[in-house]
Amino acid sequence: MTTTAPQLGKTRRKKRGGVLGNTGLYLATGVAAFLFLVPFYLLVRNALSTDAEITGEHWKFFPTHLQWSNVSDLFDDTSVDFAQSMWNSLVVAVSMTVGILLVCSLAGYALARIPYKHSNKIFYLVLGTLMVPTAVTFVPSFVLVSSLGWVDTYRGLIVPGLFSGFTCFLFRQYFLGFPKELEEAARVDGLGYWGAYWKVVVPNSLNFFAAIATITFISGWNSFLWPLVIGQDPGAWTVQVALSSYMTNQTVVFHQIFMATAISILPLIFVFLFLQRWLVQGIAQTGIKG
């Protein structure tokens, strides 16, 4: 079969369009990557500089002498126990992640699979909690936690955040689309709802669980207002509260702020890199893409 001149012209135009399209895509991706990396560059650059270099008139791409002593200055500061605050944030974020995955996944699975005449009403009540502003429940939550004696404790920081209506909604929607054939096969083998959930549903939903775990961990690590109110003693401060203490009305310690910020994001980077493969696949299954 011979190729006519018009067909050859169309093929060449398609090839040129494809090359130009790929070039534009790479260019746009490079610009976006550059814009995203600039804040990280500024963070590392200022973390390894002196206060004079950070606030000086003459900008340097990188300091002449890297101030690695800023790390020791940060952890030797007696006014703020930064290592303890990092540990507190780790405990809070991990506990909230495990708790929300367990509680919300069980609630979502029950609403999606267990037949109950009031299940839709309960689901609508869960959705209703999403419409209540956080400011409305903040004071009652604090009064309850305070009356239980949980101020300056891990329980006060963790327990109120162990349920999320939005996460429960995401799990329910995901389990509604989960293949019923797998669960029916599990019931043939004698497994009940708990056995099917734990031995069949969870192992086949690790991508989705990883996505929810990543989002929850980042949210728990970055939480500020609730830990600020509950963690009144410096020993109960989380990392975000500790960061705010370096900036007061009297003084601003620039190199400590930047160094503390650089160190505080390391766990988030590690979690993202470790779960990146599952995170991308899991977000595609959450229904919140786009």
C-alpha positions in Angstrom: 0.0 0.0 0.0 1.4 3.4 -1.0 1.3 6.4 1.2 -0.1 9.5 -0.4 1.4 13.0 -0.1 -1.5 14.3 2.2 -1.0 11.4 4.5 2.7 12.0 4.7 2.1 15.7 5.5 -0.3 14.7 8.3 2.2 12.3 9.7 5.0 14.9 9.7 2.7 17.5 11.3 1.8 15.0 14.0 5.4 14.2 14.7 6.3 17.9 14.9 3.3 18.5 17.1 4.3 15.7 19.3 7.9 17.0 19.6 6.7 20.5 20.4 4.1 19.2 22.8 6.7 17.1 24.7 9.1 20.1 24.7 6.4 22.3 26.2 5.5 19.7 28.7 9.1 19.3 29.8 9.6 23.1 30.0 6.4 23.5 32.1 7.5 20.7 34.4 11.0 22.2 34.8 9.5 25.6 35.7 7.1 24.1 38.2 9.9 22.0 39.7 12.1 25.1 40.0 9.3 27.1 41.7 8.7 24.2 44.2 12.4 23.8 45.0 13.1 27.5 45.6 11.6 27.5 49.1 13.6 24.4 50.0 16.8 26.1 48.7 16.0 29.3 50.8 15.3 27.1 53.9 18.6 25.2 53.7 20.6 28.3 52.7 19.3 30.3 55.7 19.5 27.4 58.1 23.3 27.3 57.4 23.8 31.0 57.6 24.3 33.5 60.4 21.6 36.1 61.3 23.8 38.8 59.7 23.9 36.9 56.4 20.2 36.2 56.4 19.3 39.9 57.0 22.2 41.5 55.2 21.9 43.8 52.2 24.2 41.8 49.9 22.7 38.5 48.8 24.9 35.4 48.5 23.7 32.3 46.7 25.2 30.3 49.6 27.0 31.4 52.7 30.8 31.5 52.6 31.1 29.3 55.7 28.4 26.8 56.4 27.2 27.2 60.0 26.8 23.6 61.0 27.0 24.9 64.6 23.4 26.1 64.1 22.4 22.4 64.7 24.0 22.2 68.1 22.8 25.7 69.0 19.3 24.5 68.3 19.4 21.4 70.4 21.5 23.0 73.2 19.0 25.8 73.6 17.6 25.4 77.2 14.6 27.7 76.6 13.1 25.2 74.1 13.6 21.4 74.2 13.4 20.9 70.5 14.3 17.2 70.6 11.4 16.6 73.1 9.0 18.6 70.8 10.1 16.4 67.8 9.4 13.3 69.9 6.0 14.6 71.0 5.0 15.4 67.4 6.1 11.9 66.3 4.0 10.2 69.0 1.0 12.3 68.2 1.2 11.9 64.4 1.8 8.2 64.5 -0.9 7.5 67.1 -3.4 9.6 65.2 -2.6 7.9 62.0 -2.9 4.4 63.4 -6.1 5.4 65.3 -7.8 7.0 62.4 -6.9 4.2 60.0 -8.4 1.7 62.4 -11.5 3.6 63.6 -12.5 5.2 60.3 -11.8 2.1 58.2 -14.0 0.0 60.5 -16.7 2.6 60.5 -16.6 3.0 56.7 -16.6 -0.7 56.2 -19.6 -1.1 58.5 -21.5 1.6 56.7 -20.7 0.1 53.3 -21.2 -3.6 54.0 -23.2 -4.4 57.2 -26.9 -4.3 56.5 -28.7 -2.1 59.1 -31.9 -0.2 58.6 -30.4 3.0 60.2 -27.1 2.9 58.4 -28.0 5.7 56.0 -29.1 7.9 58.9 -25.8 7.3 60.7 -24.0 8.1 57.5 -25.8 11.4 57.1 -25.0 12.2 60.7 -21.3 11.6 59.9 -21.6 13.9 56.9 -23.3 16.5 59.1 -20.2 16.7 61.2 -18.3 18.0 58.2 -20.6 21.1 58.1 -19.8 22.0 61.7 -17.0 24.6 61.9 -14.0 23.5 64.1 -14.3 26.8 66.0 -17.7 25.7 67.3 -16.4 22.5 68.9 -13.1 23.8 70.0 -14.2 25.2 73.4 -16.4 22.2 74.3 -13.6 19.9 73.4 -11.2 21.8 75.6 -13.6 21.8 78.5 -14.1 18.1 78.2 -10.4 17.3 78.0 -9.6 19.6 80.9 -12.3 18.0 83.1 -10.7 14.6 82.4 -7.3 16.0 83.5 -5.8 15.4 80.1 -4.1 18.8 79.7 -0.3 18.4 79.1 -0.8 14.7 78.3 -0.6 12.6 75.1 -4.2 11.6 75.7 -5.4 15.2 75.4 -3.4 15.7 72.2 -4.3 12.4 70.5 -7.8 11.2 71.6 -9.9 14.1 70.3 -8.4 13.6 66.8 -8.9 9.8 66.5 -12.0 10.2 64.3 -12.5 12.1 61.1 -15.9 12.3 59.4 -14.2 13.1 56.0 -11.9 10.1 56.3 -14.8 7.9 57.3 -16.7 9.1 54.2 -13.7 8.3 52.0 -13.4 4.8 53.4 -17.1 4.1 52.9 -17.0 5.3 49.3 -13.9 3.1 48.7 -15.5 0.0 50.2 -18.6 0.5 48.2 -16.5 0.0 45.1 -14.5 -2.9 46.6 -15.2 -6.2 44.7 -17.9 -8.1 46.6 -16.8 -11.4 45.1 -13.7 -11.5 47.3 -15.7 -11.0 50.4 -18.3 -13.6 49.3 -15.4 -16.1 48.8 -14.2 -15.3 52.3 -17.7 -16.0 53.8 -17.7 -19.3 52.0 -14.6 -20.2 53.9 -16.4 -19.4 57.1 -15.2 -15.8 57.8 -17.5 -13.2 59.2 -17.4 -9.5 58.7 -14.4 -9.0 60.9 -12.5 -11.8 59.2 -13.3 -10.6 55.7 -12.3 -7.1 56.6 -9.0 -8.1 58.2 -7.9 -11.0 56.0 -9.3 -9.9 52.6 -10.2 -6.3 52.4 -7.2 -4.7 54.2 -4.5 -6.7 52.4 -6.1 -5.7 49.0 -6.5 -2.1 50.0 -2.9 -1.2 51.1 -2.6 1.5 48.4 -5.7 3.3 49.7 -4.6 2.9 53.3 -1.1 4.3 52.5 -2.7 7.4 50.9 -4.9 8.1 53.9 -2.0 7.3 56.3 0.3 9.8 54.5 -2.4 12.6 54.6 -3.2 11.9 58.2 0.4 11.8 59.3 1.2 15.2 57.7 -2.0 16.7 59.2 -1.1 15.4 62.7 2.5 16.6 62.4 1.5 20.1 61.2 -1.3 20.6 63.7 -0.8 23.8 65.8 -3.8 25.3 67.5 -5.0 22.3 69.5 -1.5 21.3 70.7 -0.9 25.0 71.6 -3.9 25.0 73.9 -3.5 21.5 75.4 0.3 21.5 75.6 0.7 24.4 78.1 3.8 23.0 79.7 7.0 23.3 77.5 7.6 19.6 77.9 4.3 18.8 76.1 5.0 21.2 73.2 4.8 19.7 69.7 7.3 20.8 67.0 4.9 23.4 65.5 4.5 25.1 68.9 8.2 25.0 69.5 8.8 26.7 66.2 6.5 29.5 67.1 8.5 30.2 70.3 11.6 31.3 68.3 9.6 34.4 67.2 8.5 36.7 69.9 7.7 40.4 70.3 11.2 41.1 71.6 13.5 38.8 69.5 13.5 36.8 66.3 16.3 34.2 66.1 16.4 33.7 62.4 19.0 31.0 62.1 17.3 28.9 64.7 13.9 29.3 63.0 15.2 28.1 59.7 17.3 25.3 61.1 14.4 24.1 63.2 12.1 24.2 60.2 14.5 22.3 58.0 14.9 19.6 60.6 11.1 19.5 61.3 10.3 18.6 57.7 12.7 15.7 57.5 10.1 13.2 58.8 7.5 14.4 56.3 10.0 14.0 53.4 10.9 10.5 54.7 7.2 9.5 54.9 6.5 10.9 51.5 9.4 9.2 49.8 8.8 5.9 51.5 5.0 5.8 50.7 5.2 7.7 47.3 4.6 4.6 45.2 1.4 3.6 47.2 0.4 7.3 47.7 -0.1 8.0 43.9 -2.1 4.8 43.4 -4.1 5.3 46.5 -5.1 8.9 45.7 -6.3 7.7 42.3 -8.7 5.4 44.2 -10.0 8.0 46.8 -12.2 9.8 44.3 -10.7 13.2 45.3 -8.5 13.5 42.2 -8.9 16.3 39.7 
